[in-house]
Amino acid sequence: MDMGRERLTWGLLLRVGILLTAVCVCIHVYLERGQWGTPAPLALGHPTHSSQDWVQQSRTKQVSAEAEELGRSIKRRISYVRTLKKDSPARKRDADRKDPSTPCCPPPRPHRKQTPRWHIDLEPWASESHSLEDEAKRFLNYITTPQVSCASLAIEEDAQERTKGDWAACLDPKYSLTHRIQSKHCRVYSFGLGVDDRSLEHTLTRAGCEVHLFDPSLKQPHSQQAEMWLHRLSVDWRDPNPAIVVQRQYVSTKKLASILNDFGHRQVDVLKADMESAEWKILENLVLEGVLDSVGQLLLELHLHWAGFEVGGDDPSVVRYWFSLLKELEHASFRLFHVHSDPAKPRLFLHKNVLNASSAYTLSWVNTEWKP
């Protein structure tokens, strides 16, 4: 009898011990889940310590993601690190911009939205006969007759002894370039291929302009020389095929609109271009895409010994196309103020001697309505 009671007592104690152990395990699991698991609903206005930690971790992750995205976007842009000499015009220009007494530049104006155009408007024929001589006479008279006067010209140094140089920019106070130079906001783009004479660019640099030289024959993608920026790049009337970009890993030509966007520039005070017979299609692209609104002065060398790249048709139609393009400039408020023809150039006009015309003319226009 005593043995049976003893066994019953031990069995009851064993069951109670097992039950207490299970209760302890459940309590421990509950406490662990409350500390590391999903936080319980917050009481209004009284967040717990675990919820604050969770919110802080979420904010930290969000800030880190935004910083990484900002870093990637910055890498896509071209950054220029200036290492300029003391007392240089560019360093003085930067000091003036940092001076609190100097008024800050006005906020950038939004781009104008224009209706897309697919072709230029051709002007009427010069005569009913559609002859080359009539078209050439109208065209040559147009490019050799300045439309506005310029009281002050910035001319190439090696051409100072002559009355007119090859390239010239207008410094007349009635136009914007002089005021842009005084306000330290002048920017110049110069496009060419292996050009040795950069005297006009040096003159504008000394005046305080930010000058960018574009030449696809340069060895380095981007560099700085004589306080001017040099880029292994040129302007074209079309952007390259994306497949070609992947294969070459570097693009040497782009449309002007793409270059402005890549460099983060909205306006160019002076655009100088010697594109070796590609100027007609490039000018057509500037007209159709409305990029001329971003240009203050346009300096072009026109090559007339042949039609130019991707310009087709018979000779009278080619000259009519040329004339129509220049009239588009006039419709965009550009006025011719400087003309120069090199007497050493051959007298060829579409492979012929027409009216003793030169094979190349350097023309300069000013945008009379440009207000950056």
C-alpha positions in Angstrom: 0.0 0.0 0.0 2.8 2.4 0.9 4.7 1.6 -2.3 1.6 2.5 -4.4 1.2 5.8 -2.7 4.8 6.6 -3.2 4.7 5.8 -6.9 1.5 8.0 -7.3 3.2 10.9 -5.5 6.3 10.7 -7.7 4.2 10.5 -10.9 2.2 13.6 -9.9 5.4 15.5 -9.1 6.9 14.5 -12.5 3.8 15.7 -14.3 3.8 19.0 -12.4 7.5 19.5 -13.2 6.9 18.9 -16.9 4.0 21.3 -16.9 6.1 24.0 -15.2 8.9 23.5 -17.7 6.5 23.9 -20.6 5.1 27.1 -19.1 8.6 28.5 -18.6 9.6 27.7 -22.2 6.4 29.5 -23.5 7.1 32.5 -21.4 10.7 32.6 -22.6 9.6 32.3 -26.3 7.0 35.1 -25.8 9.6 37.4 -24.3 12.1 36.7 -27.1 9.5 37.5 -29.8 8.5 40.7 -28.1 12.1 41.9 -28.1 13.3 40.8 -31.6 10.2 40.1 -33.6 7.6 42.3 -35.2 6.9 45.2 -32.8 3.5 45.3 -31.2 1.1 48.1 -32.2 2.2 51.4 -30.9 0.2 53.2 -28.3 -0.9 56.6 -29.6 1.8 59.2 -28.8 4.0 56.7 -26.9 6.3 54.8 -29.2 8.3 51.9 -27.6 12.1 51.6 -27.7 11.9 48.8 -30.2 9.7 50.8 -32.6 12.1 53.8 -32.5 15.0 51.5 -33.4 13.1 50.1 -36.3 12.2 53.5 -37.6 15.8 54.7 -37.3 17.0 51.7 -39.2 14.5 52.3 -42.0 15.5 56.0 -42.3 19.2 55.0 -42.4 18.6 52.6 -45.2 16.6 55.2 -47.2 19.3 57.8 -46.8 21.9 55.3 -47.9 19.9 54.4 -51.0 19.4 58.1 -51.9 23.2 58.7 -51.5 24.1 55.8 -53.8 21.6 57.1 -56.4 23.0 60.6 -56.2 26.5 59.2 -56.6 25.6 57.3 -59.7 23.9 60.4 -61.2 27.0 62.6 -60.5 29.2 60.0 -62.2 27.2 60.4 -65.4 28.1 64.1 -65.6 31.4 65.7 -66.6 33.0 67.5 -63.7 35.7 70.0 -64.1 38.4 70.5 -61.4 40.0 73.9 -61.9 43.7 74.2 -61.1 44.3 77.7 -62.2 47.3 80.1 -61.8 47.1 82.9 -59.3 45.7 86.2 -60.5 44.4 84.5 -63.6 41.1 86.0 -65.1 39.3 82.7 -64.5 40.3 82.7 -60.8 39.3 86.3 -60.4 36.0 85.4 -62.0 35.4 82.6 -59.5 36.4 85.0 -56.6 33.9 87.5 -57.8 31.2 84.9 -57.9 31.9 83.9 -54.3 32.0 87.6 -53.1 28.8 88.2 -51.1 28.6 91.8 -52.5 28.3 90.5 -56.0 24.7 90.0 -57.0 23.8 86.3 -57.6 23.0 85.2 -61.0 19.3 85.2 -61.9 17.5 81.8 -61.7 17.6 79.8 -64.9 14.7 80.3 -67.2 12.8 77.2 -68.5 13.4 76.1 -72.0 10.9 77.2 -74.6 8.6 74.4 -75.8 8.4 74.5 -79.5 6.4 72.5 -82.0 8.7 69.8 -83.5 9.7 70.5 -87.1 10.7 67.9 -89.6 12.0 70.1 -92.5 12.9 73.7 -93.1 10.7 76.1 -95.1 12.1 76.5 -98.6 12.1 80.0 -100.0 10.6 80.7 -103.4 12.9 80.4 -106.4 14.9 83.5 -107.3 13.4 83.4 -110.8 11.0 81.5 -112.9 13.9 80.0 -114.9 15.3 78.2 -111.8 18.8 78.9 -113.1 22.0 78.5 -111.2 23.1 82.0 -112.0 20.0 83.6 -110.5 20.1 81.5 -107.4 23.8 82.2 -106.9 23.3 85.9 -107.4 20.6 86.1 -104.8 22.6 83.9 -102.3 25.9 85.7 -102.8 24.3 89.1 -102.4 22.7 87.9 -99.2 25.9 86.6 -97.5 28.0 89.6 -98.5 25.6 92.3 -97.2 25.7 92.9 -93.4 22.3 93.5 -91.9 23.3 95.3 -88.7 26.4 97.3 -87.7 28.6 96.5 -84.8 30.5 99.3 -83.1 33.2 97.1 -81.6 34.6 93.8 -82.9 36.7 91.2 -81.2 38.9 90.1 -84.0 41.7 87.5 -84.3 45.0 89.0 -83.2 46.8 88.1 -86.4 44.2 89.9 -88.4 44.3 93.2 -86.4 46.3 94.9 -89.0 43.6 94.3 -91.6 40.3 96.1 -91.6 38.5 92.7 -91.0 39.6 89.4 -89.7 38.5 85.9 -90.5 36.6 85.5 -87.2 34.9 88.2 -85.3 32.5 88.5 -82.3 30.5 91.6 -81.6 31.2 93.6 -78.4 28.7 96.4 -79.1 27.0 97.4 -75.8 23.6 97.2 -77.5 23.9 93.4 -77.6 24.3 91.0 -74.7 27.9 89.7 -75.0 29.5 92.8 -73.4 27.1 92.7 -70.4 27.6 88.9 -70.1 31.4 89.4 -69.9 31.0 92.2 -67.2 28.7 89.9 -65.2 31.2 87.0 -65.4 28.7 84.7 -67.1 30.1 84.6 -70.7 30.5 81.1 -72.2 32.1 80.3 -75.6 31.9 77.0 -77.6 34.4 76.6 -80.4 34.2 73.6 -82.8 37.0 72.7 -85.3 39.3 69.9 -86.5 43.0 70.4 -85.8 42.8 74.2 -85.7 46.0 75.9 -84.9 44.8 79.5 -84.7 42.9 80.1 -81.5 43.5 83.8 -81.2 39.9 84.8 -81.0 39.3 82.2 -78.2 42.4 83.5 -76.3 41.0 87.1 -76.7 37.6 86.1 -75.2 39.3 84.1 -72.4 41.3 87.2 -71.4 38.1 89.2 -71.4 36.7 86.8 -68.8 34.8 84.2 -70.8 34.6 80.5 -70.1 35.9 79.0 -73.3 35.4 75.4 -74.4 37.3 74.0 -77.4 35.9 70.9 -79.1 38.2 69.0 -81.4 37.8 65.2 -82.1 41.5 64.9 -82.9 42.6 65.6 -79.4 44.4 62.8 -77.5 42.7 63.3 -74.1 38.9 63.3 -73.6 39.0 66.4 -71.4 41.9 68.6 -70.4 42.7 72.3 -69.6 45.2 74.4 -71.4 45.9 78.1 -71.3 42.8 78.6 -69.1 40.5 77.0 -71.7 38.7 73.7 -71.5 39.6 71.2 -74.3 37.2 68.3 -75.2 37.8 65.4 -77.6 34.3 65.9 -79.1 32.6 67.6 -82.0 29.2 68.7 -83.1 27.0 66.7 -85.6 23.5 66.9 -86.9 22.6 63.5 -85.4 23.5 61.5 -82.3 25.4 58.3 -82.7 23.8 54.9 -82.9 23.7 53.4 -79.4 25.2 50.1 -80.7 28.2 52.0 -82.0 28.6 53.7 -78.6 28.8 50.4 -76.9 31.4 49.0 -79.3 33.7 52.1 -79.3 33.1 53.0 -75.6 33.5 56.6 -76.5 31.5 59.1 -78.7 33.4 61.7 -80.7 30.4 63.5 -82.2 27.0 64.6 -80.8 24.2 67.0 -81.5 24.6 70.5 -79.9 21.5 69.9 -77.8 23.0 66.7 -76.4 26.3 68.4 -75.6 24.6 71.2 -73.8 22.6 68.7 -71.8 25.7 66.6 -70.9 27.6 69.6 -69.8 24.7 71.1 -67.9 24.8 74.3 -69.9 21.7 76.2 -70.9 23.1 79.0 -73.0 26.2 79.7 -75.2 27.1 83.4 -75.7 29.3 82.7 -78.8 29.2 79.5 -80.9 32.1 79.3 -83.4 32.2 76.4 -85.9 34.4 75.4 -88.8 32.9 72.0 -89.7 34.5 71.5 -93.2 31.2 71.2 -95.3 29.1 69.7 -92.5 27.8 73.1 -91.5 24.7 72.9 -93.6 23.2 69.8 -92.0 24.3 71.0 -88.5 22.7 74.3 -89.1 19.5 72.6 -90.2 19.5 70.5 -87.0 19.9 73.7 -84.9 16.9 75.2 -86.7 14.6 72.2 -86.5 15.3 71.5 -82.8 15.0 75.1 -81.8 18.6 75.1 -80.3 19.2 78.6 -81.8 17.3 80.1 -78.8 20.3 79.1 -76.7 22.9 80.9 -78.8 23.8 84.6 -78.6 26.2 84.9 -81.5 26.9 82.4 -84.3 30.2 82.4 -86.2 30.3 80.0 -89.2 32.6 79.2 -92.1 30.6 78.3 -95.2 32.2 76.1 -97.8 30.7 76.6 -101.2 32.9 74.5 -103.5 30.5 71.6 -103.2 27.0 70.9 -101.9 28.1 69.6 -98.5 27.5 66.3 -96.6 24.1 64.7 -97.3 22.9 67.7 -99.3 21.4 66.5 -102.6 19.7 67.9 -105.7 20.9 69.8 -108.8 22.9 72.9 -108.4 20.1 75.5 -108.4 18.2 73.4 -105.8 21.3 73.2 -103.6 21.8 77.0 -103.6 18.1 77.5 -102.9 18.4 75.2 -99.9 21.5 77.1 -98.7 19.6 80.4 -99.0 16.5 79.0 -97.2 18.7 77.9 -94.3 20.2 81.3 -93.8 16.7 82.9 -94.0 15.7 80.6 -91.2 18.4 82.3 -89.2 16.9 85.6 -90.0 13.4 84.4 -88.9 15.1 83.4 -85.6 16.2 87.0 -85.0 19.8 86.5 -86.2 21.3 89.4 -88.1 24.6 89.3 -90.1 27.2 91.8 -88.9 30.5 90.6 -90.3 31.6 89.0 -93.5 35.1 87.8 -94.6 36.3 85.9 -97.7 39.9 84.8 -98.0 41.4 86.0 -101.3 43.8 83.1 -101.3 40.9 80.6 -101.5 40.1 79.2 -104.9 37.2 80.7 -106.9 34.9 77.7 -106.9 31.2 77.7 -106.5 29.8 74.2 -106.8 32.8 73.2 -108.8 32.4 76.1 -111.2 33.5 79.7 -111.5 30.2 81.5 -110.8 30.3 85.3 -110.5 33.9 85.0 -109.3 32.6 83.8 -105.9 35.1 82.5 -103.3 34.9 78.9 -102.2 34.7 79.9 -98.5 33.2 82.7 -96.5 33.3 83.4 -92.7 30.1 84.9 -91.5 29.1 86.2 -88.0 25.5 86.7 -86.8 24.1 88.2 -83.6 20.8 87.2 -82.0 19.2 90.6 -81.6 16.4 89.2 -79.3 18.6 87.0 -77.1 18.2 87.7 -73.4 19.7 85.0 -71.3 
